[in-house]
Every structure is written in C-alpha cells, then in structure tokens.
Amino acid sequence: MQTTKSKFTKRFSFGINRNTTAKKVGSNIVTISTNPTTDSAYSVGQTSLTMTVREAIALQSFLNENLGYDQATQVDQTDQIN
C-alpha cells in the first residue's frame, strides 16, 4: 500500500513516502527540505536531506532522548533538561 504525507512550516517541508509491499531501494523514504526565503538569515536557497524510514526512526529516537520528549507519557520534558 502506497502512502504519501507532507507537512510544511515557514522554513521547512517534511515528507514521507511509504510502500509497505515494495522491497526495493527508495520505496520508503523521508525528506526534509528547506524552503527558500529572502527575509530570513536562517534559510537561504534550498537544501534537501533524504533518508530511509529506518534512518528517520533513529533520528526520531535521538531527538526524543535529547530534547526531553517522554514517549511513555507523551509529555515534553524540556523544562527538566539541565
């Protein structure tokens, strides 16, 4: 089954393409792209990062651990980080 989802913010575009039945390379990818802006020092031009879903899950785990998100309670623990 093919699934495509996207989310956009002012500075970034996030996308995920999944195919649960396909086993070939590139059928399950996550993309993070910067949106070009002229009024911000943060994002100039456009850059894109593509990774496998497995790599994205590893990134998610890393961010959850280091940004203070408690998956068990689904509560942001940022205030408790030293």
C-alpha positions as CSV (number, residue, x, y, z in Angstrom):
1,M,0.0,0.0,0.0
2,Q,1.4,3.4,-1.1
3,T,1.3,6.3,1.5
4,T,2.5,9.8,1.0
5,K,2.2,12.5,3.7
6,S,3.6,16.0,3.9
7,K,3.9,18.8,6.5
8,F,5.0,22.3,5.8
9,T,6.3,25.1,8.0
10,K,7.6,28.5,7.1
11,R,11.2,27.3,6.9
12,F,10.9,23.5,6.2
13,S,9.0,20.9,4.2
14,F,8.7,17.4,5.6
15,G,7.6,14.4,3.5
16,I,7.3,10.7,3.9
17,N,6.7,8.1,1.1
18,R,6.0,4.6,2.2
19,N,5.1,1.5,0.3
20,T,4.5,-1.4,2.7
21,T,4.6,-4.0,-0.1
22,A,7.6,-2.8,-2.1
23,K,11.0,-4.1,-1.1
24,K,13.2,-2.1,-3.5
25,V,15.5,0.8,-2.6
26,G,13.9,4.2,-2.4
27,S,10.3,2.9,-1.8
28,N,10.4,4.1,1.9
29,I,11.9,7.5,2.3
30,V,11.7,10.6,4.4
31,T,12.7,14.0,3.0
32,I,13.4,17.3,4.9
33,S,13.8,20.3,2.7
34,T,14.5,24.0,3.5
35,N,12.1,26.5,1.9
36,P,13.9,29.4,0.1
37,T,13.3,32.7,1.8
38,T,14.7,36.2,1.2
39,D,13.7,37.7,4.5
40,S,15.5,35.3,6.9
41,A,19.1,34.7,7.8
42,Y,18.3,31.0,8.7
43,S,17.4,29.6,5.3
44,V,18.9,30.9,2.0
45,G,18.4,28.8,-1.1
46,Q,17.1,25.3,-0.9
47,T,18.7,22.2,0.6
48,S,17.2,18.7,0.9
49,L,18.0,15.7,3.1
50,T,16.7,12.3,2.1
51,M,16.9,9.3,4.4
52,T,15.3,5.8,4.7
53,V,12.5,5.3,7.2
54,R,14.8,3.3,9.3
55,E,17.3,6.2,9.5
56,A,14.4,8.6,10.2
57,I,13.3,6.4,13.2
58,A,16.9,6.5,14.5
59,L,16.8,10.3,14.2
60,Q,13.5,10.5,15.9
61,S,14.9,8.4,18.8
62,F,17.9,10.6,19.1
63,L,15.8,13.8,19.1
64,N,13.3,12.4,21.7
65,E,16.2,11.4,24.0
66,N,18.0,14.7,23.7
67,L,15.1,17.1,23.5
68,G,13.3,15.7,26.5
69,Y,10.2,14.0,25.0
70,D,8.9,11.2,27.2
71,Q,7.2,8.7,24.8
72,A,5.6,6.8,27.6
73,T,3.6,9.8,28.8
74,Q,3.8,11.8,25.6
75,V,4.9,14.8,27.6
76,D,7.5,17.4,26.7
77,Q,10.2,17.2,29.4
78,T,12.3,20.2,28.0
79,D,11.9,22.1,31.3
80,Q,13.7,19.3,33.1
81,I,16.8,19.2,30.9
82,N,19.9,20.6,32.7
